[in-house]
Amino acid sequence: MSKETRSSPADHAKPAHVMDRRTLIEAIAVSGCLSVIGCVLGSPASATEMEEPAQTLKPGDHFALEVEQGPPKALRLEDIAPGTALMAVYPFDPATGQLRTETRLNMLNLARLSDAMGPAAGVVAYSAVCTHKGCTINSWKADEGRWRCFCHMSEFDAAANGQVVAGPAPEPLPMVPISVDPDGYIVALGVFSSTPGAAS
């Protein structure tokens, strides 16, 4: 079949659903432009690309470790000896008995800096998410009272409001004000002092 080079009355009589070669090429070009625009402007994020949900810790929450079997157990002062720490702790809703594990931004590290008396009994609670790149902080330097992130070796002083004392982290660790209730349970008095997660 030879290629047509001029239009004829028959061309204009084609059904609406029939697309000639020129129209097809134009449609492809337009869709390609739209695809490029979509890439530049951004498209709706997939479930794995969406931002992590904000922390949901609430005043009055207790704290507990994740367990493979059985219900979580709220932590008490007696569970943390002076000079030691508990890592990867989550807020625990005492009303429902559920851990608030819907986001890792809820994850905390607890340390008992001393056996001091007082409302908090020497216990401090900090976000377990590094403010540098969002790695999980999973090391406690008991002799120096510091949290360490092994991703890029940032260190934070637990006795000085989580201030950065080494490494590239740009901000101190968010902390949660706590107390120990009459039954010995560690309780959140408020929310994080700043938004948990990477600051850069």
N, C-alpha and C positions, 0 to 999 in steps of 0.2 A: 504494500500500500504506500502510495506516495504521500509525502507530507503536504498538507494544505498550506498555501501561503497567502490566501486572501479569504475574506469572509464572504459568506453567501447567505441568501435567505434561509437556507437549511440550517445554518449555524444558529440563527436566532430562534429556531423552532425547537431546539433541544429541550428535553424535560428539565425541570429545575434541579433534580437530583443528579444529573449528569454533569461532571466537571471536566472541562477541557484541559489540555496540558498547561497552558499559560496560567489559568486560574489556579491549578494545583501548585505550580511553582510559586505563585504569589502567596498562596495560603501557607506553604512551608516556610517562606521567608518571614512572613508575619509572625508565625508561631515561634520561629527561632528568635526573633527580636523580643518577643514576650518572655521567652525563657531566660534570655540574658538579663532583661529588666528584673525578672523575679529573683535571679541570683544576686544582682546588685542590691536590690531593696530588701532582700531576705524573704524567706518563706516561713510559714508556721513551723515551729520546732517540733520534732518528734518527741516521744516520751523520754527518750534517753538524752535529748539535747536541752530539755526544759531546765530552768533554774531549779536548784534544790529548794524545797519549801522552807519557809522561815521556822525558827525554833518555836516550840510550843510549850516550853516549861512555864509553869504557873506558880505564883506564891502559894505556899501550903503543901507543895509536892514534897514527897519523901524521895529517897534515892535507892536504886537497886541495881544489881548486876543482871545481865541476861543469863538465863539458864536454859539448858537443852530440854529438860523435863520438869514438869511441875510448875507451880506458880512462883513468880519472883518474890524474893524476901526483902522487905525494906531494911536498909542498913541502919545500924545503931552505932553509937559512939564506941562501944566495946569491940566492934568489928575492925576498928582502925587503931593500931597501937601507935604511940608517939614515935615520930620519925619515919613512919611508913606511909604508903599511898595505895589507893585503889584506883585502877585505870579502867577506862571505858564503862563508866557508870551512866545510867540513864535516869531521868526523872520518873518517879513512880506516883501515880495518882492513888492516894489512899482510899478514895471513895469508890473507885471501880476495880482497884487491884491490878491495873494495867500499866505496863511500861510505856513511856512516850517515845517509841522507837520509830515513828513515822519519818523522821529525818535524822541524819547523823549530826546535824547542827545542835541537837539536844545533848550530844555526848559530852560527859564531863570527866575530869579527873579530880579525885578528892585526896587531900593529904592532911595528916595531923602533925602540925609543926611542933607541938609541945603538949604537955599534959596540963596546960594552964587551965585555971578555972574561968568561968564566965559563960556568956550565952552560947558562944561557938565552941568552947572547950579546945581551942587551938586548931580547929578543923577549918580548912579553906576549900573552896570549890571553884575550879576554873574550866573554861571550855577546853575540850580535848582536840580541837581543830586549830592547827597552826595558822597564824595570821599572815604567813608568807604566801604559801601556795595551797593551803588547805589540807595538808597532810595530817594524818592522825598522830598526835603526840602520845607516844607509848613508852617513855622512859622517865624515871624519877631518880635524880641524883640526891640521895638522902643526905650525904655528907655536906652538900652545899645548899640543899633546899631548893633545887631547880628542876623545872621540867625541861626535857630536851626533845627536839624533833630531829629524827635521824635523816629526814629527806635532805635538809641543807644545814643541819647542825645549829639551828637557832636554839637559844636557851632563854628561859623566863624565870624570874625570881618569884617564888611563891610567897615569900614574906614581904614583898614590896609591890603588891597589887599587880603581879604578873608582868612587871616591866621587862623589856628585852635587855639581856645582859651579854648576849653573844649571837652572832649569825646575822642573816639578812632580813629577818622579820621586821616589818616597819611599825608594827603596833603591839602594845601589850596584849596579853590574853584577856578576853572578857571573863569577869568573875561573877559569881552569884552569891549574894549575902545569905548566910545560913545561921541557924541556931540549933541547939539540941533541946528537944522538948522534955518535959518531966518524965516521960517513959524511955528516954534515951535515944529516940529516933532523930536522925539528922533531917532538918526541914528547911526548905527554901523560903526565905523571907521576901524575896523579890525575884525579878528576872535578871538576865545577863546585863552587865554594866554597859556593854556595847554589843553590836551585832556580831554573832559568831561567824567565823569563816575567813577566807583569804581577803586581805585588805587591798591586794594589788592584782 
